[in-house]
Amino acid sequence: MYESEFPRNYKIYVALFALAAVLFFLMPRSGNFKLDYRKGSPWMHDNLVAQFDFPVLKTDAQLQAERDALGSDNTPYYRKSADVYNSARNAVNAADFGQNTDVRSSILGWLAAIYDRGVIQSKDVPNSDSYIYVQTDKKAIKYPLSELYTVDEARAEMLAAVSANAHGLNADSLCTAIGLYNLIIPDLSFDQKTTDMVRYNSAELISTTDGIKPAGTLIVSTGEVVTAEIEQLLDSYKAEYENSLGYNGPVFFLLLANMMMALIIVALLFFSILYTNVSIFTDWNRFMYIMTLFLLSCVGSLVVDRIGPNYLYMVPFTLVSIYMLAFFKKRVVLPVYIISLLPLLIFAHNGPELFVMFLAAGVLNIFTFSYFSRGWLQFVNAFLSFVVLSVVWMVFQLFEGVASLSDYRVLADLALSAFFCVAGYPLIFLFEKIFRLVSKTRLHELCDTNANKCLIELNQKAPGTFQHSLQVMNMCEAAAKEINANVELIRAGAMYHDIGKMMNPGCFIENTDGSNHFHDGLSPQESAQYLIRHVSDGLVLAEKYGLPDIIVDYIRTHHGTTRTGYFYGMFLKNGGSPDSPEAELFRYDGRKPFKKGHVILMLCDSVEAASRTQQDKTKESLEALVDKIIDGKISEGQLTDSDITMNELEKVRSVIKKYLIDIYHPRIAYPDAQEEEQKKKRRL
């Protein structure tokens, strides 16, 4: 039997050290502010005196108030067009004033004066406090609206100028005759783009700090309650400490600490795999898949925290648990997922809060995803995840007071995080291809007897083998559940283990009705070769139908290196020697089972086939049959390469016995109705 031990493949350790090196590279090169504090609670440390000058950061409320103040200054920008004046002037010069040519120069003078100040459509300008900006070329000058003309005011001004110089003529008739009124149009047009751009740039120029506190300032005293003002000072000092100073010792020790922490985290990952499923180390693709997911989680923690700590709320860390659930059992997923969140806990701002939030949501996903993993039900799972994230976040905010719950932006980020879990789920199929793994979804599809082409063909060509495979699958499922093995994988392996028989279905007794005597005239050696060939034929068909390698292993190992019992017995009966070279013609050229699932299939396959020929189906005889077959496999050395334990093997033995007894339990013999009626008449 295979025993759990440290992996001997040096590549495992090289990969782990490489992962530790990447973590070390991603870790921050500054220390963390180690003193904990919370608003409304007393300061439990020594008096805190600033070691350096630091800027006092404005609170979000202060910054928003300043943005709102700038937003209220909506002085609009207008663009002045010289073409309007030039067009009006040219029209006046070309007009026919008849005997009143001296009026022309007066009109031109007033026209220049009017457009020098500017003409606007209306002085009822939205969002303006009696001022506008007038932009000409690259200059913008602030003008009071009172100094500008509206169109009506400009026309009235022009009419007054003409009246003063028309020498008794009707000025209104003259202006109408030469079309002077139509020449007065606005030369100031509203510039929406410039107005918005200036308003945005003004908001961006808001200072995020509110003065400087010099070194030596007492920030908070021991036992003093942390008020909102003190919390603001502490937040400011912490930010400057981590960004500018962060570590006041030799850099070597900081790097050494980071290196040791990276090694500790990777060691925890290693032992979590060792203690939950050591066989992962023997499957390079599965091992590298875990390493990749672990690295993605760490990158999400360390890199996003550098970009902006607030973005961590929308990172879908819970996807790591979902991606693992597709290929691993829950006992493996939970510890690996917890360890993948450690960088978030240790290095990220608000690390404890984020760690507990995503840990709770991940644990929920591990429990619920099997129920809500298909179609639109994934949105149900995402909603439940969002609820858990929000509740945990609210609990942490309540430590600081009810006012902290007003930050709805965080809830929006958490909603995005939950939604990304649905959007990112299809990547499982990409990982399945890259790492050559088989997801639970794929295993369910492989077992669909109504949609899978290979199984449909098996049912048509070898119906007896198909029914045998169904019985073996059900027996394997019961045994797998008892020892907590991979039920979905073992079911699929059982359904495909005998597909090679449809290449020559008449060779196998379950596909005949007794009239077909395929083996008549064949020697035991020839008959054995026909039987043995169904394994190699199964491998050919597996390649044809594109079955995953992990399913192919079940085809290759379900007979191991055993002999064909019936024909080998005939060979010995006919005088053959077990030591002769011919004896090896009866041995399957396969591989011994090396996984628990392979062992379960081998035993269930042999027991199911043997039970069909068992004449005595009492409880005692069935139990004796199971013991004979299992003990025979052990004595032949067929289980020496597998990872199944003796305790698990005994559990499998008990389940198979119970399964057979339940199938062949005694039934009540129903009397024939006609025969009973005749007996009744004879008695009368």
Number of C-alpha atoms within 10 A of each C-alpha: 15 14 10 12 10 11 15 10 11 8 12 17 13 11 14 18 16 13 20 23 15 15 23 20 14 17 21 20 16 18 18 19 14 7 12 8 16 15 17 15 14 16 20 14 14 11 14 16 13 18 14 14 14 22 17 20 22 18 17 11 9 13 17 13 12 15 18 12 12 15 14 13 12 18 20 23 24 22 18 21 17 13 10 17 21 14 11 19 18 11 14 20 13 10 15 12 16 7 7 13 12 12 17 18 13 16 21 17 13 18 23 15 11 20 25 13 13 22 25 25 16 13 16 10 16 10 13 15 14 14 19 22 20 20 19 13 8 5 8 14 12 13 15 12 19 10 11 20 21 20 20 16 15 23 21 14 16 24 19 14 18 22 18 13 17 17 11 8 13 11 19 16 10 17 19 11 13 16 14 19 18 12 17 22 19 20 21 21 16 18 16 12 9 15 16 14 10 15 18 14 10 13 17 11 9 12 12 15 14 12 12 11 18 13 12 12 14 13 15 22 16 12 13 15 18 20 15 14 11 15 18 17 21 22 17 19 23 19 19 19 21 16 14 11 15 17 17 10 9 8 12 9 11 17 17 12 14 22 17 14 18 22 19 13 17 23 14 15 21 19 15 19 20 18 13 16 15 19 18 18 20 13 10 14 15 20 17 17 20 22 20 14 19 21 17 14 24 23 18 19 29 21 16 16 19 15 10 10 16 15 16 27 22 18 21 22 28 27 23 21 26 23 23 23 21 22 20 19 16 17 15 18 25 19 17 25 26 17 19 26 24 18 22 26 18 16 17 23 18 14 20 15 18 22 19 18 24 24 21 17 23 26 18 17 23 19 11 15 19 14 12 16 19 11 9 10 14 19 18 17 23 24 15 17 28 22 17 20 25 19 14 17 20 15 13 18 17 12 13 15 11 10 9 13 16 10 11 10 11 18 20 15 18 26 21 17 25 27 20 18 23 20 13 13 15 11 11 19 17 11 16 16 11 11 14 16 20 22 21 18 15 17 19 13 14 24 20 14 17 9 11 13 13 18 19 16 15 25 17 11 18 25 18 19 23 26 16 20 23 17 18 25 25 17 26 30 23 18 27 25 13 15 18 10 18 17 21 18 23 24 27 22 27 32 28 26 29 25 28 25 26 24 16 16 21 18 19 19 15 18 21 16 10 8 6 12 13 14 16 8 9 10 13 21 18 15 20 23 17 15 18 22 16 24 23 17 18 22 21 15 19 21 12 10 11 11 16 16 15 14 23 20 20 29 31 23 24 29 29 24 19 18 20 20 12 12 19 22 14 14 20 13 10 10 8 14 12 12 8 9 8 13 16 14 18 25 19 24 19 18 18 22 27 21 19 20 27 28 29 27 29 26 22 27 23 17 23 18 14 14 17 11 9 12 8 10 19 15 17 11 15 22 18 12 18 23 17 12 16 23 13 12 20 12 11 13 15 23 24 16 15 18 21 22 14 10 10 18 17 13 15 25 21 16 20 25 19 16 17 20 18 11 9 13 11 11 6 5 6 6 8 8 8 9 9 11 10 11 10 10 8 8 6 6
